[in-house]
């Protein structure tokens, strides 16, 4: 164990330095931008450089693990519920239909459940799928196409079964859904029993349910986590889980005999989440316990009815390299762990009940399983009396490493479940994190994590949209939203991360060249010379493009006027897979830059903070109503000119981005930081 890991203060100092180095190019970029505006350098191309968190994307392909439906449960629907969110706002096309996702908001879309579905947006957005139905459920936070990989080690679970002793049991297994993005993608699934392979075309899905091993249900040998490797010749998306199981082991029936014997399906559910490729493995993780309704009373000794330990959660690791040591630290020093594993091994802590810090000496993958819950609440000494069974289902959620923490999140808590939020961060960032605009320490309960620089928060949340934001641009966090229905009736459960930073640890920068011609603007993007093969372009998009007709070309775009007399102005951004971005503004009527073209007025400050002031160039030229428009064409503010010489526009509640102010005598583009 390194000195940094032994000393929480040293590790915290390391994180602080790391953040400062990451944000320095971002601050420099805006300084250059402001200088060019203030000095009127309108004929020079403005090219800012910075680093951003990559937890959204422009394109997704989504699929689901099909739940096994038991008698009494809701039938599987032919659609999947998708929650689409966006920090800046985006127009998203799904199955030929276009919808607008508002900035810092969400929309819900239902897509076919039996096929892979593509989502394409004009600006970055995120996709969460929710399977809804009593007796099953689950959620998956999907990965944008630029973050797909060619090697995966999926999280699975063992073969399970349930049913009456007098009947042949229903046997259930793990499953994976694989989606290709390029024609002729060769895909293989390596299992202890051999290799399965196929060739997929663009957009095609391969749904593979793992084979049944006779007489080996609830046996560790049927859990292929760690032993299963998925490889492909081109990047693919992988969704993994189980069609119906319990975590940990539960019996086939409850009670196990008598006239009222029932198949033990209520404590079982499907597991489901989008997997991270092995190139996104990490070393430092922090977990916080999954919360449930107060009726879930765990910790009983139920071994006599074959119910395994129902305390806490399962926190699991997949090891990628030999001689990997995993260490845990928490406020309970007796629960600290120190174990060595080798490539292909999987290991889990079976009942983690408190917030815990985990460190691996070499990169590993991490996931957290919420446990099953079931017990007979009452039955008299007469075994033939009708019993009642209290129950709840399990779930699976990916745990990002601290290098994959994010700086904002938009998520939706369903109205059908009791919902909760968990969040972890560095102690020094507590005062910078807000939940729905309020300090996190006033919204959620705080938990210390032993002698580490990390803290955890958790608590209930109301149904509806929620936002996690930071007031300090260097503050980062990881969070999970989840919810469930427990009780005597058939339940439901879901859980997933609110976001993952997919930026890779690659060296290098993107390139962006904007060239203005007499009737068009040419945009070319790429990657600067780099020795790091993992660096590619993640996404290139227009934050703003007024009066534009955009033609996409290989590694670039051509922007033309929609009409001969229409002014064209825009801002384009290209982002590399390490989060480094370049950003440039352009205009077709004379300049390539970010200087505002304002008729008879002057706007300052720009870039703006909480407000801008529009000053009239001539007396009495400001009059009527002025509107502020987002980059996707939504009117976000209307301001009436109360004075003829000056107009104050409040921007305090708007998200950072590019906006327009339009009205009598004013046509301005502003950048809110």
Secondary structure, DSSP 8 states (H G I E B T S, - for coil): --HHHH-HHHHHHHHHHHHHHHHHHHHHHHHHHHHHHHHT-TTS--EEEEE-----EEEEEE--------TTS----SEEEEEEEESS-EEEEETTEEEEE-TTEEEEEEEESSS-EEEEEEEEEEEEEE---TT---EEE---GGG-EEEE-------EEE--TTS--EEE-EEEEEEESSTTEEEEEEETTEEEEEEE-TT-EEEEE----TT-TT-GGG--TTT-EEEEEEEEEEEEEEEEE-SS---SBSSSSSTT--B--TT-EEEEEE---GGG-EEEEEE------TT-------GGGT----SSEEEEEEE-SSSEEEEEEES-GGG--EEEE-TT-EEEEEEE-S-EEEEEEEEEEEEEEE--EEEEEE--SSTTS--EEEEE--EEEE---GGG-BS-EEEEE-SSSEEEEEEEEEGGGGGGEEETTEEHHHHSEEEE-SSSSEEEEEEEE-SEEEEEEESSTT--EEEEEEEEE-BSS--EEEEEES-----------EEEEEEE-SSEEEEEEEE-S-S-TT--EEEEEEEEEETEEEEEETTEEEEEESSTT---EEEEEEEETTSEEEEEEEETTS--S-----TTEEEESSSBSSEEEEEESSTT---SEEEEEETTS-EEEEEE-SSSSEEEEE-TTS-SEEEEEEETTEEEEEEE-
